[in-house]
Amino acid sequence: MRTVFGLLAALILNGVTVSTPLMAQERSAVRQGFVLPAQSGKTILVLRPSVRVAEQSTGGLPEPRAEWTDQARRNIDAALVELQRQLGNTVIAAPETYGEDARRVAEHLALFGAVSEAVIQYQFFVGNRLPTKKRDNKAGQFDWSLGSDVAKLPGADEADYALFIVTNDHYGSTGRKMLQIVGLVAGVGVTSGLHAGYAGLVDLKTGHLLWLNADGQMGGDVRDPEGAMKRVRQLLEDFPGSAIAKDPPPPETASGTKP
C-alpha cells in the first residue's frame, strides 16, 4: 500500500493528470435554422465509424489494444446497420476506399473528432464558452464546419449529408484502478477510463456541421455487442427526423428493484 501511495505522489509531482474532468452540461446541438423531417427525400451517406480502444496504464497513458479495437469495430458496425434504418431518410453506406480516397476519409474523420472536442470544450462547457458560441449570441449559437472539401469524399456526389461517427475508449488497467482507489482514500481524484463518442451530420456541399451529439463520458462497453448497441443508440439519440428511441432502462426484478 505504501508503494502505491508513493506512486500516486510521484504521478502528481511529475504532472500526470489525476483530477476528475469537467462534465459537459449539454450533449447535442443543431445548427440554427436546420430541420430534417422524416421522409424528407434527402440522402444520408454513412461513413464507416472511426473506432479506437486502448488500455489505460497505471500512469494514465493509453496503450492501443488491436484485438479490442477490432471487436469494437465489428460490434459498432453491426449496431449501426441495425439502427440506421430508423434514421428517417434514405441512408446509403459509403463505398470501400483505398489509397488516396482512404487517406481523405481518415483525415476528415480525424478532423471531425477534433471539431467535436472543440465543441465540447468551448461551447458545451458553460465556463469555457467562447463569446461567439454563447446562447445569447443567436447568430453564432452553433456555427462549426469541416470545410468544403467534404464534397470530395467518396460517395458525396450521391448524397446530401454525411453521418460521421468517432469513438475513443480507454479501459483502466488493474494498476490504474488500484491507483484510483488509493487516490480516493488520499482525497485525490484519479480518473480511470475514457469513453468519448461523437456523432455528427455534415452538409456535403458546404461542410457545415448541422447536428452534433458529443460526450466525453458515454456509456456502453463497445467490446461486447450489447454495449456497442447502447453506445450507438446514445450517439444517434436526438438525430433529426429519426425514430430511434432512447436506450431502455434495465428491467425490474420481481421484487421491484433493478438488477
Summary of the structure (lengths in Angstrom):
residues: 259
radius of gyration: 20.0
end to end distance: 33.2
largest distance: 64.7
contacts: 788
relative contact order: 0.21
helix: 39%
strand: 20%
